[in-house]
């Protein structure tokens, strides 16, 4: 064969006494990745083994010709007789090791599977063979010592809990004093060196090929237990291996969870999987508290991979079922009870993660305690500051409108082609609707919990995002300083008090988006090197695809709730490009980040089709940036620097956070200086743009001030992290000068800036009022006994709740169904009749062109008109916002409107002429609809109509007995609505020049909406698009993997070795 080299037979170095009796053959499978300094010693140790019947297979899993030549020469010089086989590709250890099944013929022997850095003791193979026969075992492993200090223990086998967590019985840096030298059964062994019966290895099918390196030994040993074979540790056989700390990545956790899902018995799976979910969530929470956000994300992503890789799990379960000879209850007896992680914590005093034979120490104990204490403090501040909200829920203030009660209704409405918000229209649904519905399903229909998490949960998400972004500093303490600085800004707490959901979304999303852009551009997550400019480490193409998929999904979900946040992300990417030019950073990396942002934005728009066709309408920019709150607030430059966008206790102390940013630009060097300039540009650029917008100096509007200040907060956080890092590298070790006192002062200002956070949470609500406008409207006007109706709210933009429509001069209006607004009201449909039908009615009130505006409003079901006065946040009894001049007076002179009892927070008028949204018209109203037009409405009394088919929706029909007459629907005319009445289908007619009616006969009736086929096609297309992006993110292997890319023939036979 071309890929095989053979030399003379292996010399027999065993003693005469051993060679007199027949010995089973042992084939060593040495998987070599490259020519390393350890390889000569590894080969020499194999050549010196005192076991007589030994053959060596060297499996090369790399394709470099020069490396291959050097390895062949080394093998020929140290172990003559060894077979060298080139596998012809860069394969993982497990796939390469499985080649022994094709290279060796027969089953009457043993396989010794080794990594290329394991050095065996001279009698290791003999000891393993003897114990395998003595104990009738299937798999055995040697005691592994440290390669540099053989007195240190590295592995003596592992126990395992129900969730696949391995428990290492040895202490960190434990000295070998023969305390573990008893032969004993273990659940798993180190993957570095495994001694396996050949027949068993063939029966098991070798290693699981989908597991790369770590975790493969656990899977193999578990399957061995299922087949009834014992797994032993043989301490008399020793080996040495250099201590290398593996990367604690998502693959390790994913392999562990997939192994549990693949090999646990069917009945126990019903109990294990919910427990595994609870353990995963708890582990993620503990990781966050310890400051290890990356591990938390890995845990959650690994559990999610159980769904995306369900095909692989089912295949592995079928293979395991064919092997099973031992009932699952006996396997459980081999596992430890409880959590192996907690056992390690109690025994070692620290939490060391164990992966297939490697213990990963979590860092210096004092530093970990500091990080844990820091995150614990933040979580305490979060829960204490919002303790009332966690107990009683978030109040519907501002944009915090409540969610619909049923996720099932949301799903039904999403598949419908009719939007019920405002006046109703045939248009596509916002993607946020189905996302909220999915959240409701996951939360078991606890929509109040979803509402709280959708608002309060955004704050810690923003903290984790800044933690990920600040990973550019190599010091965890500096990283934590950045998180504290981000938590210290008043932005999220003001947003909580004023109900600015859009601001909270930006606070949570923008840091994560910048983190993904940094990684996509190739800016390395470390600034410890003394490198002028950015530290560049470009990711692979596969990694870049995953990063752009992550960013696309993030922006797609964000776009569904807050289009203006996506605009802020793109703005930050542009500012980063400018910072690269000014600060000497990598313009290529910044350009790649900008390209990634634009690509992800386009992808997000596509993923939200067809709803995003709303952005093709003439008012698209207003839809993206939201209502105009900046220009009515009168914010100046000083207000913006203090982030004074609402009520904030001690808010002026945030100015102390600018000190570390300024000092960092003065004292930082090399790559740290680049990051300080990048942070400064973010701060200065965002402040300038926000100031220009607030001062009416731009030809277009920008998102509200709170959102524009989020990049400022991120820049301050980066500055805090850089100054802490620079103090340890650039300042403390330098000659004493002006840098040292300046740096110390800047560090001191960080603690002062935290005081507003503590002050904001004193009331347990972050200043959020207990009584809100939306809550009062629902409480006072929520009686639907007379039929479905709408409430028209008109007033100052800062006070109008729910979905706002700009009217002009700082005024907005909104329509609320049955007096209860929901978060879905914030997303206006593509074809919106509000501006066409409702805005002229407000014009008529303002201009006094008619005193019968109540009759004009009646066909739309508008029963109440509310003018908000106080919201107890931005407009209080002590400092109320001015009411639009003449608004309440103009409403008061209307003949059809009656002033009703109102609290001091609002003025309420009732329309005495209103018609329920679905109603049988009175005789006088029928005359008006027959005549049609505005004049007929003004001249005819339309009161007296009776509600019918109350609760009808496009996805829910209500059937009841109705009389003969005209059935009215208070929505703009749409031919897709029809009435099924007395066995016939009745087509609607235009009514009052704007809405529609149906001629009904006495009998059973119900309204039906015919969903267009195109709606189902759009939903199907949208699902396909989301699946494509998810595939790019998780990159599942649908067609398996190619095991060995070359044709292999047996080169060793156990039968020949036994002769």
N, C-alpha and C positions, 0 to 999 in steps of 0.2 A: 504493500500500500504506500501511496505517496506521502501520507501524513503520519507515517509510523517509522520509528528508527529502533532497531534491535542490535544488541551486541551479545557477547558470550553469556552463558548461563550464570545465574546468581550464585556466588560462592557460598558454600555451606560452612557457617562459622559456629554452628551449635556444637555442644559437647557430644562425645561418643555415646553417652548414656541416653541422651534424649533422642539421638538419631536412630537407635536400635529399634524403637517402636514406631509404627505408622502414625503420622500426624496429619490432621486436616489442613487443607490449604487455606492460606490467608492472602487475600489480594488487597493491597493498599491502594486506595483511590486518592491520590494527591492532586487537588485542584489548584492550579497555579494561575494567578492573574497577571503577574509581571515578575521580572527579575528583581527581587528585593534583597536587602542585606541579610535577612533571616534565612533565605532559601538554602544556601550552602550548608548551614548547620542542621537544617531540617533533613536534608538528604543524607548527610553523614550519619545522623542518628538512626535513620532507617537502615543504612548499610551495616550498622553495628548491632542490630537486633540479634538476640541469641535464639530466636525461633527459627527452625531449619526450613520450614516449607512456606516461604514468603515470596510473593511476586509484587512488583511495584508498577502501578500505572500512573504516569504523569499526564494529567489532562490540562492542556493549554487552552484557556478561555479568552484569548486575545489574538488579534490578527496582525500585529506588527511583526514584519519579517525579521528585523534585526533582533528584536526581543526573543523571538522564537529560536533563532539560531544560537543565541547566547545561552538560553535555557537548555537546549539540546546538548551543547558542549559541556555544560555544568553537570547534567545528569549522566552523561557518558563517563565523565571523570570521577564522579563520586559513587554512583550506583550502577555499575555495569550490569546489564541484563534487564534494566527497567525499560518499559515500553512508553514511548512518548507519543501522544496522540493530539493532533491539532484539531480542535473543534471548529475552527474557522470563523468564529464570531465572538463578539464581546457578550458572553452569557453570564447570568448570575450563578452563584455558587451551587444552588440546588439543581438547576437545570444541567450544569456541567457534571455534577456528581452522579446524576442519574444515567450518564453515559456508560457507567460501569455495567449496567444491566445488559447492554448490547455488546460490550467489549469482552465480557467474561461469559463463558459457556459453563453450564452446570449449576447445581445448587448445594453440593456437599462440601461446603466450606464457609468462610467468613469474609465479609467486607470490612475494611477499616477505612472510614471516610474521614479525611483530614483537610483542614485549611493549610495554606502554605506558610504559616508562621508558628506551627505547633512542633515542638521538639520533644520526641519521646525518650524516656529513660530506656536503657539498654534492654531491660527485661520486661518492658510494658506489654508487648504483644503476647509473650508467653503467659504472663499473669492473666491477661484478659481471656485467652483461650482456656486456661485451666479453670477459671471461675465460671465461665460460660457452661462448661460441662458439669462442674460441681453443683451449680445452682440451677441448671436447666433453664437458662435465661435466653431471651430473644435479642436484647440490646444491652450493651454495657458501655461504660465510659470510664476513663481514668481520672484520677485526682489531678486537677490542673493547678499548677503553681505559677507565680509571677515570673516572667522571663528575665527580668533584671534582678530581682531579689527572690530566689527560690524558697525563702522562708515564709513568704507571704502567700496565703491561699487565695485562689481565684475562683475555683468552682469545685463543688463536691456534690452536684446534683441539686434538683429543685423540687419543692412541693408546689402545688397549684390549687387555687381556690376555684369556686364555681364559675368565675368570670374570666378565667384564663390568665389571671395575674400570677406570676411566678414568685415564690418565696425562697430567698437565698438564706440558708441556715448560718452562713459565716458572717462574722462581723466585718466592718470596714477595716482593711489593713490587718486582718487577723493573722497571727503567727501560726504556722503549722507545727503543732506539738503532738501530732498523732491523735488528737482528740476526735477526729472524724474518720479514723482508719478502719472502722467496722464496715464490712460488706453489708449493704442494705438496699432495700427497694426504694426507688424514687419515682416520682411521676414523670420527670423530664430530665434531660441531660443537656450539656452544652453542645451546640452545633459545631464547635471547633474540632471535636474528635469523637466519633461514634463507631463502636464496634458492633456489627450487626450480622446475624445469621443470614447467609445468602438466600436460603429458601424463604425466609421471612421478608427480606427486603424485596424479593420478587413478588411475593404474594401481596405486599402492601403497595406495590407499584412505585417504589422509591419515594423520594421526597415529593411533596406537593409542588408542582412546577410554578404555580401562580404566586408562591411566596418567595420573595427575594431575601435570601440569607436569613436574617433574624426571624425567628418564629417557626422555621421549617422543622427544627428538631422537636419542638413542642407538638406539632401536628403529627410527626412520625411516631413519637413515643405514645401519644394518645391513641393512635390507630393500632399500635402494637398491643396496648392494654385491651382494646376492643377485641383483638384476635386471641387473647388469652396468654400472650407472651409476657414474661417478666422484664422489667427494666431495672438494671442494677448500676450502682456506683461501685467501682473496684479500686479502693484507695491504694492497694499494693502496687498497682500500675500507675505510674506518674508521668506527667507531661508538663512542659513549660510553654507559656505563651505570653508574649509582650502584652502589657495592659494598655489597651486602646479603648478610649471612651467613644462609643458609637453616638451618632446623632439621634437624638430623641425626636423622631419624626412621626408623621401621620401614618406611614406605612406600618410601623410597629403596632400601633393601636388598631389599625384596620385589620392586620393579619390576626391579631389576638381575638378580636370580636368575631371575625369570620370563622376562625377555627372553633370557637365556642358554638356559633350558630350551625356549623357543619357537623360537629361530632357529638353534641349533646343529644340524648335520647328524645324521641318524639314527645312523650308525655311530659318529660321534665322541661321541654322547650316552652310549654305554656306558662310555666312558673319562672324560668330563667330569663326569658326575654324582657318581661316587665321589670324584673329586678335589675337586669343589665342596663335598662334605660335609666332607672333611678340612680344606679351606681355611676353611670356616665354623667348625668346631670350634677350629681353631688361632686364627682371628681372635677368637673369643669368649674364649679363654684369654688372649690378649694384651690384650684390652680389660679383662678382670678385673685383670690385673697392673697395667695403667695406671690402675686405679681407675674405669673407665668401665663399671660393671655394666649400665647401661641399654643401651649399645651391644651388649654381649654377649647380652642378652635379645633385642634386636632382630634380631641375626644368626640366632640359633637359631629365633626365631619366623618369620622370613622364609623360612628353609629349610623349616620345617614347612608354610608356606603353599603350597609346591609341590604338596603333596598335596591340601589343601583347595580349591585353585583349579586342579586338573588339567583340568577342563572348559574353562576359558578358555585354558589352555596348548595343549590339543589343537586348539581352534579357530584359534588363532594359527599353529600349525604347519601346518594345512591351507592357510591363506592364504599362508604363506611358501613352501610347496611349489609352489603355483600360480605364484609369482613367480620361482622359482629358475631362472636361466639360467647361473649360474656354479657350478662344482663346489665343494664345501666346502673342498677342499684349497687353493684359491686364496684363499678367505676367510681361512683360517688364516694364510696368508702375510702378510696385511695386519695381523694381530694380533701383539702383542709376546709374546715367550716369557717364561715365569716369572711372577712376581707384580708387578703394577703398584704395589702397596702397598710392597713391599720396594724397588722401584726408586726410589720417591719418598723412602723412608727413607734410602737410600744417597746420593741426589743432593742432597736438601734438608737432611738431618740431622734431619728431623721427619716425622711421618706426617700429611699433609694429605689428608683425604677429599675426593674430587671427585665432584660430582653435577651432571651436565648443565650444565656451564658455570660452576659455582660451586666455589671452593676454600674448604674449611672448616678453618681453622687450629685446632689442638687446644688452644690456650691458651698462656699464658706458659711458656716452656721450663723455667725453674727450678722453677715450681710443678708442672709435669707430671713432672719428674724426681723431685721429692719424693713425689708421689703414687705414681708407679711404684715407687720404692724402698720405700715403706711397704707396698704390697701384695705386692711381692716378698719382703719380710721375713716377712709373714704366711704366705705359701705355703711359704717355707723352714721356718718353725716347724712348719707342718702336716706336711710331708714328713719332716723330721728327727724330730719328736716321734712320728710313727707309722711310721717307716721299717721296723720289723720287721713291722708289720701289713700294709704294702703288699707285702712280700716273701712272707710265710708265711700271710697271711690273719688275720682276726679270730678269736680263740678263742671257743668256745661257752660264754661265762661269762654267768650270769644270763639275761637276755632275748635274748642274742645267739645263739640256737640256729641251727644251720645250716639252709640251704635244701634242699628236695628236689633230687635230682640232675637231673631231667628236666623241662623246661618243657612238653613234650608231655603227660606224665602229669598235670601241674597243670591244663592246659587240659581234658583228658579228665575229670578229677575235678570241675572247676568246672561242666561241663555235666551232671554226674551229680547225682542227688538224694540221694546218700548221703555223709555225712561220716565219714571213717575215724578222726578224732581221738578220743581218750578210748576209750570202749567202742564207738563207732560209732552212728550214728543217721540216720534219714531227715529231713533238714533242709537248708535252703539253705546254700550255701557263702558264706564271707566274700569280699567283693570284693577283698580283699588277695590272694587266691589268683590271680585272673586278672591283677591288676596285676603280681605277681611273675613270672607266666608271660610276660607281654609283655616285661618287663625281660630275662628269660632269652632270649627270641627275638632281641631287639635285640642282646644280648651274645653271640649265636651259641652259646647253651647253656652259656656259661661261668658257671655258677651261683656259683662261688666269687668271681668278680669282682663279680657282682651283690650278693652278700652283703657284700663289703667296701665297695662304694659305697653300699649301703643303710644302712650304719652310719657309716663315716668320712666319707662324702660329705655327711652332714647338717651337719657343723661349718662348712665354707665356705659352704654354703647359708644358714646363719644369719648369717654375716658379711655376705653380700651383701644379705640382708634388712634388716639394721641400716643398711647403707650406703644402701639405698633409702629407709628411714624417715628417716634423718638428712639426706636431701636438703632438708629444711626449712631447713637452714642454707645460705647462699649461698656459703660458703667451703669448697672441697674439703679444705683442711687440717683444718677443724673437723669435717667429715664423717668424715675418716679417723681423727680422735681418737676419735669415737664408736665406730668399728669396733674400734679397738685396745682401748678400754675393754670392749667386749663380748667380745672375744677373751681378755681378761685374767681374767675371772671363772672360778672353778674348776669350774663346773657341767658343761661337756662332758667335761672330763678325768676328773672323778670318775665320771661316767656311763660313760665308756669303761672305767675300771678295774673298776667294779662290775657292768657289763653292764645298764645301765638304758636300754633302747632307747626307751622312752616319753619319757624326759627329753630325749634327743637329738632326737626328733621335735619336741617342744615348742620346743627351742632353735632349730631350723631354721624352723619354721612360724610361730610367733607374731609375729616381726618382720615377715614378709611380710604376714600378715593385718592387722596394725596399719597398715602402709603402704597397703594397699588401702582400709581403712576411712577413713584420713585423706584419701585422694584422693576416695573416694566422698562423703564429707561436704563436700568443697569447700575444705579447708584448703590454701592455696597452698603449693607447695614452695619458699618463700623467706621468710626473716625479716629481710632486710636493710632493709626499709622501717621507718620510724619510725611504726608504726601501733599504736595502743592496742588490744589484743586481737588475735585471730587475723587473718591475712591471708587473705581469702576470695576464691576464684576457682572458682565452681561449674562443674563440667564439663557438657557437653551431655548430652542424653538418651541419645544413641548411646554416648557415652563411659561414662556411668553404667551402661548395660546391659553393656558390656564389663567394667567393673570388678566388678560383682556376679557376672558369669559367671566371671571369674578367681578371685574369692574362693570361689565355690561349688565350682569344680573343686578348688581348693586344699584346702578343708575336706572335700570328698568323698573325696579320696585320703587325707587325714589321718584321717578317721573310720574308714576301712577298716583302718588300722593302730593308731590311738591315739584312741579316743573321748574320753578325758579331755583331750586337747589342745584339742579343739573347745570343751570347757567352759571351759578357761583363756582362750581367745580371747573368748568371750562375757563372761567376768568382766572382762577388760581393757576391753572396750567399755563396760561399766557404770562402771568406774572413770574412764574418760575423760569420761563424762557428769558425774560428780561433780567432776572436775577443772575442767570448763568453768564450773561454778557457783562453785567456790572461787577460781579464778584469773582470772575475767573473760573467759574464752574464749567462742567462739561456741557457745551451747547448741544452736542449730539444726544446726550442722555436727556436733556430737557426737551429737545425736539421730539425724541421718541415718546417721552411722556405726553407731550401735547398731541402727537399723532394717536397715542393710545386713548387719550381723553375724547378726541373727536370720533374715533372709531367706536368707542363704547357708547358715546352719545347717539350716534346714528343707529347702532344696534338696539339701544334702549327705545328709541322712537319706533323702530320696526317691531320690537317685541310688544309694544303697546297698541299696535294697530288692531282694529280700525279707529279706536278712540282718538289717537293722535292726529287723525285727519282734521280734528278740531283746530289744529295749528295752521291749517290752510285758510281759515276764515279771516276776514278783514281785521277782526279784533284779536288776532292770535297773540300779539305781543302783550296785550292786557291780560290774557288768560295765563301766559307764562309767568309774568312778573307779579300778578295778583293786583289787588286793589291798591289805590294810591294812599298809603298811610304816611310815607316820608314827608310829603309836601304839606300835609295838614298838621304835622307835629312840630314843624319849625325848629328842627335840630340844627345846632351850630357845630363848629369844629370842636369846641371844648366839650360839648355834650357827647359828641361821638367818641372822643378820646376816653371819656369817663364811662362810655357805654351806657349813657343815661337815656335809655329808650322806654323807661317805665319806672315804677316804684322800686327802689333798691336801697336797703339800709346800709349806710357806710359805703355807698357805691364809689365814692371818690377815691377810696384806698386802692382801687385797681390801678391807679396811676403808678404805684410802686412797682408794678410788673414791667413797666417800660425801662426801669433802671437796669435789670439784668440784660435785657436785649441791647441796650446802648453800650453797656460795658463789654458784653461779649464781642461786639464788633471791634472794640479797641484792643482787647487782650488776647483773643483767639488767634491761632495760627493755622496755616496749612488748610486741610479740609474742614477743620472746625470754623475757620474764618469764612469759608464759602457758605457754610450752613448759616452762620450768623447774618451774612448779607442776604441770603435767601429768605430768612425770617424777617429781616428788616424791610425787604421789598414787599413781602406779603402784607405787612402792617401798614407801611406808608401808602402802597398802591390802593389797598382797600379803603383806607381812611379818605384818601383824595377822591375816589369815585363816589363814596357815600356822601361826602360833603358837597360835591358838585350836584349830585342828584337832589339832596335836600334843599339846595339853594336854587333849584330850577335852572341850572346852567348847562344841562345836557338836552339834546334834541329828542331824547327818548328816556323813558323811566327805567329804573333799576329795581331789583327786589327791595323789600322793606329793609330799614336800617339794621334791624337785629340780625338779618341774614348776612348783610354785607360786613358785619362786624365779626362774624365767625372766623374768616381768615385772619383777622387781627388777633383773635384769641389764640389761634394755632401758631401764629408767628411768635407771640409772647411765650407760649409753651416751649417752642423750639429754643428760643433765646434762654429760657430758664435752664433747659437741659444742657445747652452748650456752655453756659457759664459755670455750671457745676463740673462738667467734664474738663473745661479749660483750666479751672482752678487747680485740679489735680495734675494736669500735664504741662500747661503753659505758664502757670503763675507760681505755684508752690515751689517748684524746683529751680526757678530763675533767681537771679540776683535781686535783692530787695530794691524796690522802687515804687513808683506810683501805681503800678498794676496791683500789687498785693492789697493795700488798703481799699482800693476801688472795688476789687473783686469781693473782699469781705463785706463791704457795704451792700453790694448788689445781692449777696446771698442773704443778708439780714432782711432785705426788703421782701423776700419771698414769703416769710412768715407773717409779715404785717399784712400782705395782700390777702391772706386767708381769712382774716377777721370778718369780711362781709358775708362769707359763706355761712359761718356760724350764726351770724346775726339774722340771716334770711330764714333760717330754719327754726327759729325760736317758737313760732306759733304752730309748727307741725304741718303747715300747709303752703309754705313758701309764699305767703301773702295772698293766697287765693281766697276770695270771699266765700263765705258759707251760703250766701243768698245771691243768685245770679239772675240776670235778665231772662235768659232762656228758661231757667227753672221756674221763675215767676209766671212767665207767659204760659208754660205748660200747666202749671198749677191753677191759674185763674181762668184760663180759656180752654181747658182740655176736655170739656163735656161734648161728646159726639152723639148724644142721644137724638139730636135733631138731624143728624146726617154728617157726612164728611164735608169739611170746609178748609179754607186756606186763611192764613194770617199774613197781612202785608205789613212789614216792618220798614219804616222810613226814618232816616236820621243820619247823624254823624257817622262817617265811615268807621271810626274807632269803636263804635257802640253797637252797630248792627250785627247780630249773630248770624250763623249759618252761611249759606252761599250768597255772596254779595254781588250785586250788579251796580256798577258805577253809574251815578246819575249826573254828577257834576257839582262843582263848588264845594267839594268835601263831603257830599252826601252820597249815600248808597241806599239800596233797598234790597229786600229779600222776601221770598215767599216760603211760608212754613206750612207743611201739611198737618192739619188737625192740631195745630199749636205745638207740635213736637218736632224740633229740628234734629237732623242726624248729620253725622260727619259726611255722608254721601252728598248732602246738599251743596258742599263746597265745590263740586265738580260739575260745571255747566255742560250741557249736552251740545252736540254739533248744531242741531237745528233748534234754536232757543227762541220761543215765542214771547219771552218776557219783555225784551226791548220793543218788540213789535206791538204788543197789546197792553202791557202794564205801564211802560214808561209814558205813553201819551195820557194815561189816566192821571199820573202824578203831575204832568204838565198842565192838565185841566185844573187840578187843584191849585197849583202855584199861580196860574194866570187868572183864575176865577172865571173861566170861560163858561162854566155851568155850575148850577147848584144842585144837580142831580147825579153827581159822580157815583153815588152808591148804586144807582140803577145800572150805570155803565160797568161797574165792577161785579154786579150780581151774577152774570152768566159764568164767570170764572170761579165761583164759589168763594169769593173773598168776603168773609164775614166780619173780620176785625181788622182795624188799622191801628198800629202801635207806633208811637213815637218814643224812642228810648231817651231817658234823661240822665240816669245815673247807672253805672255798672259797678260802683264801689271799688274800682281799681284806678282807671284813668279819669273817671268822672265821679267825684265824691260829693257828699253834701257840703263839705267844707270848701271844695274847689271844683264846682261843676263845669263841664264843657258847655259852651253856649249852644242853645237850640237855634236851628235855622230860623231866621227872621220870618215871622208870619206863617210858619208851617202849621202850628196848632190852631192859630186863628182861622186860617183858610179851611181847615178841616171842620172847625166849629160852626161855620156858616152853611155847611152842606145840609140840605133838608133831609136827606136819607140817612145821615150819620147821627148816632146818639152817643153822647159822652157817657161812659159807664165808670163805675167806681174804679179808681186806679191807685196803686201805691205811688209813693213819691219818686220811684225809679223810672216811671213811664207814664204816658198819657194814652188811654185806650178809647177808641171809638168803635161802636158796633154798627154794622151796615144792616138796617132794618129791611132792606130789599133783597138780601142775599138769597141765592138759590143753591141748595146742596149740590155737591159735585156730581152726584148721580141722583136724579129726582124725577118724579112725575110732575110736569108743569101744571100750574094752575090755569084756569081758563083765561085770566087776564094776561098771564105770561105767554100762553099759546098765541094770543093775538099779537104780542110783540115779536115773537119769533116768526110768525107768518109774514108780518110786515117787513121785518129785517131792518138793519142799519141802525146808526147811532140815534137818529131822530125818533125812531119807533121805540127804542129803549127808554129815552128820556120822557116820552109822552105816555108810556104805559106803565101801570103798576104791575111789577113782576113778583110781588111777594105772594106767599101762600102756597108755594110749591112744597110737595111732600117727598121726603127722602125715600129712595128705593135702591135696592141692590147695594146696600152699604158695605164697604170693604172690598169692592171689586178692584181687581188689579189685572194686569196683562197676563200674569202667570197664575192667577187664582180667580175662578169664576164663582159668583154667588148666585144661587138659584132661589127664586121666591115667586109667589103669585103677584102679578101686577095687573092693574086695571087697564082698560082701553084708554088711549090718549097718546101723549108725546113724552117719550123717555129722553131726558136731557143728560148729556155728559159735558161737564165743564172743562173740556180740553179742546185745543185747536182741532179743527176738522181733520180726520184721517180715515181714509177709505178702508183701512185694515180692521177697523172696529165694525162689528155687526152684532145684531140682536137675534138670539135664538128664542123665538116666541111662538107658543102654540104649535110646535112642530114645523115652523117655517123659519127661514133665515132672512132677516130684515136688514136692508142696507141703510146706512145713515144718511142724513141730509144736513146741509149747512144751516146753522141757526144763529140768530142775532148777529149775523155777519162775521162770526169768529169761531163759534163752537159748533156742536152738532146735536141733533135729536133723531129719534127713531119713532116711527108710527107703530104703536103697540096695540095688540088685541088683548082682551081679557084672558088670562091664563098664566101658565108657568113661563118665566122668562129669565134669561141670563145673558150677560155681555161676554163676548168672546173676541180676543185679539188674535189675528192670524199672523204668526211669526213668519217673516220672510225666510226663504231657504238660504239666501245669502248670509243671514246672521249665523246659521249653523256652519256654513262654510268658513266664515271669518273665525269663528271659535276654533274650528278644527285647524285652520292655518296657524292661528296663534299658539295653540298647543304644540304643533309641530315645531314652530320656531323656538319655543322655550325648551323643548326637548333637545333640539340641536345644540343650543348654548349649554345646556346641562351636560350633554355628551362631551362637548369641548372642555368643560370644567373637570369632570371626573374621569374622562377618557377610559371608559370601560372596554375590556377586551371581549367583543362579541363573538369572535371566531376563535377564541383560545389563543395559544401562543405556539410558535414553532419550537419544538423541544430541542432537537439537534439539527443544525442546518447542513450537515454533511452525512454521507452514507458511511456507516460503520459496520465492520465485521469483527467477530470475536478474535481476540489475539491471545487470550489465556483460557485454559480449560481446567476446571477442578479435577476432572478425571485424569488428565495428564499429570497434574501436580501430585495426585495420590499414588502414582506408580513409582 
